[in-house]
Amino acid sequence: MADHQTIGQTAASPHFVGTGPFRVQDWAPGDHLTVVANRAYWQPGRPYLEQVELHVVPDRGAAVVMLESGAVDWLSGVPGQDAQRLQADPAYQVLPAGSGATFYYLGMDVQAPPLANKRVRQAFGYALNRQRLVDIALFGYGRPASIPWPQRSLAYDATLDQTYAYDPARARELLDSAGWDPNTVVPLSVPTSVAVSQQMAESSRRI
């Protein structure tokens, strides 16, 4: 918790008033942050650590190398493939955050003629094998969902979250009722900067 009169100073300086267990010792935006134990912390015996150094490593592959070489002790945002490999090694412990803060979705342009019919869009929802995408692109670190809100959110609704279970037969039924032409080609736009999105797109080309 920071003092509202000084919190604005953090944009230019690490010196601000707070009540946390650590004090800022060194801060280089975009590179690293070093904090040391706050001896005036209100809870006796805390914090347990004398000092913590946080490093910003944009390259995830390089970050994993640092972890395995012992250059860092803890790493967040580990790619699923590496997390799966490290989990099999007793020297490492993988702790899934489970916050649901990151999600991937299929958005449709309702003004595009092939997708203007609601039944067609519903068919895509039933034809999409979400569990397969989780297994392939996320290496099992995730869960299929029909809504964007995570289970921890107050907006989460378990009933709505099961709206589109994988059901190819239902998808074909909806497409037939909509008069869908099986030769129709729907362009798929995928952000090239996100490897997971590309993997999901490759796995969904023929749903």
C-alpha positions in Angstrom: 0.0 0.0 0.0 1.5 3.3 -1.1 1.0 6.8 0.2 -1.3 8.7 -2.3 0.7 11.8 -1.9 3.9 10.2 -3.2 2.8 7.4 -5.4 3.0 9.7 -8.4 6.7 10.0 -8.0 7.4 6.4 -9.0 7.3 7.4 -12.6 10.6 9.3 -12.1 12.0 8.0 -8.9 11.9 4.8 -6.8 11.7 6.8 -3.6 8.1 6.8 -2.3 6.3 6.1 1.0 4.7 2.6 1.5 4.1 -0.1 4.0 5.4 -3.1 2.2 8.0 -5.7 3.5 10.7 -4.4 1.1 12.4 -1.1 0.3 13.6 -0.2 -3.2 17.4 -0.2 -3.4 18.0 0.0 -7.2 15.7 0.4 -10.1 16.5 0.5 -13.8 13.2 0.5 -15.8 13.1 -2.2 -18.4 16.1 -4.0 -16.9 16.0 -4.8 -13.2 14.6 -3.9 -9.8 16.5 -4.7 -6.5 14.6 -4.5 -3.2 15.9 -5.1 0.4 14.1 -6.1 3.6 12.2 -3.3 5.3 13.4 -3.4 8.9 10.5 -1.3 10.0 7.9 -3.7 8.6 4.9 -4.0 10.9 4.9 -7.8 11.0 7.7 -9.2 13.2 10.0 -11.8 11.6 9.1 -10.7 8.1 10.1 -10.7 5.3 12.1 -13.9 5.2 14.4 -12.7 2.4 17.1 -10.1 2.9 17.1 -9.1 -0.8 15.2 -9.8 -4.0 16.4 -9.0 -7.5 13.9 -8.9 -10.3 15.3 -9.1 -13.9 13.4 -8.1 -17.0 14.2 -10.7 -19.8 12.0 -10.1 -22.9 13.3 -13.3 -24.6 11.5 -16.2 -23.0 13.9 -18.7 -24.3 16.8 -16.8 -22.8 14.9 -16.5 -19.5 14.6 -20.3 -19.3 18.3 -20.7 -20.0 19.0 -18.4 -17.1 16.8 -20.5 -14.8 18.4 -23.8 -15.8 21.9 -22.3 -15.5 21.2 -21.1 -12.0 21.4 -17.4 -12.9 17.9 -16.9 -11.5 16.0 -18.8 -8.9 12.4 -18.2 -10.1 10.8 -17.4 -13.4 7.3 -16.3 -14.4 5.6 -16.7 -17.8 7.4 -19.9 -18.7 6.3 -21.2 -22.1 4.1 -24.3 -21.9 6.6 -26.6 -23.7 9.4 -25.6 -21.2 7.1 -25.8 -18.2 6.1 -29.4 -19.2 9.7 -30.4 -19.6 10.8 -28.8 -16.3 7.8 -30.3 -14.4 9.3 -33.8 -15.2 12.5 -32.7 -13.4 12.4 -33.1 -9.6 14.8 -30.1 -9.4 12.0 -27.7 -10.5 8.5 -27.0 -9.3 5.9 -25.6 -11.7 3.2 -23.5 -10.0 0.3 -22.6 -12.4 -1.1 -19.2 -11.5 -4.6 -20.1 -12.4 -5.7 -16.5 -12.5 -7.2 -16.7 -16.0 -5.7 -13.3 -16.8 -4.6 -14.5 -20.3 -7.1 -16.0 -22.7 -7.2 -16.7 -26.4 -10.4 -16.3 -28.4 -11.8 -16.6 -31.9 -13.5 -13.4 -33.0 -15.8 -13.2 -36.0 -16.7 -10.4 -38.3 -20.5 -10.4 -38.3 -20.5 -8.1 -41.3 -18.7 -10.7 -43.5 -21.3 -12.4 -45.7 -20.3 -16.0 -44.8 -20.5 -15.2 -41.1 -23.6 -13.0 -41.0 -25.9 -15.9 -40.2 -26.0 -16.5 -36.4 -26.3 -20.2 -36.9 -23.0 -20.3 -38.8 -21.2 -18.5 -35.9 -22.8 -20.9 -33.4 -21.6 -23.8 -35.6 -18.1 -22.6 -35.3 -18.5 -22.5 -31.6 -19.5 -26.2 -31.5 -16.9 -27.2 -34.1 -13.9 -25.7 -32.2 -12.2 -28.4 -30.1 -10.9 -26.2 -27.3 -9.4 -29.0 -25.3 -7.3 -30.0 -28.3 -6.0 -26.4 -28.6 -5.1 -26.3 -24.9 -3.3 -29.6 -25.2 -1.4 -28.7 -28.4 -0.7 -24.9 -28.1 -0.6 -24.6 -24.3 0.8 -28.1 -23.5 -2.1 -28.6 -21.1 -1.6 -25.4 -19.1 -5.0 -23.9 -19.4 -8.7 -24.9 -19.7 -11.4 -24.7 -22.4 -13.8 -21.9 -21.9 -16.9 -20.4 -23.6 -16.7 -17.0 -21.8 -13.8 -14.6 -21.2 -14.2 -14.3 -17.4 -12.0 -16.6 -15.3 -13.4 -18.8 -12.6 -12.1 -16.5 -9.9 -14.1 -13.5 -11.3 -17.4 -12.4 -9.8 -18.7 -12.3 -13.3 -18.0 -16.0 -13.9 -21.1 -18.1 -14.7 -20.5 -21.9 -14.8 -23.6 -22.4 -16.9 -22.6 -19.9 -19.6 -19.1 -21.4 -19.6 -20.5 -24.6 -20.9 -22.4 -23.0 -23.8 -20.2 -24.5 -26.5 -19.0 -27.9 -25.7 -17.2 -29.7 -28.6 -20.1 -31.1 -30.7 -19.3 -31.7 -34.4 -22.7 -33.2 -35.1 -24.4 -30.1 -33.7 -22.1 -27.9 -35.8 -23.0 -29.7 -39.0 -26.7 -29.5 -38.2 -26.5 -25.8 -37.7 -24.5 -25.3 -40.9 -27.0 -27.4 -42.9 -29.9 -25.3 -41.5 -28.1 -22.1 -42.5 -27.5 -23.3 -46.1 -23.8 -23.3 -45.7 -21.7 -23.9 -48.8 -18.9 -26.4 -47.9 -16.6 -24.7 -50.5 -16.7 -21.4 -48.6 -13.3 -20.1 -47.6 -13.1 -17.9 -44.4 -9.9 -15.9 -44.1 -8.3 -16.2 -40.6 -6.2 -13.3 -39.3 -3.6 -14.3 -36.7 -1.1 -12.0 -34.8 2.3 -13.2 -36.0 3.9 -11.9 -32.8 2.1 -14.5 -30.7 3.4 -18.0 -31.2 0.6 -19.6 -29.2 -2.0 -17.9 -31.5 -0.2 -19.3 -34.6 -0.2 -22.8 -33.1 -3.9 -22.6 -32.4 -4.6 -21.3 -35.8 -2.7 -24.2 -37.4 -4.7 -26.6 -35.2 -8.0 -25.1 -36.2 -7.7 -24.7 -39.9 -10.0 -27.6 -40.6 -12.6 -27.6 -37.9 
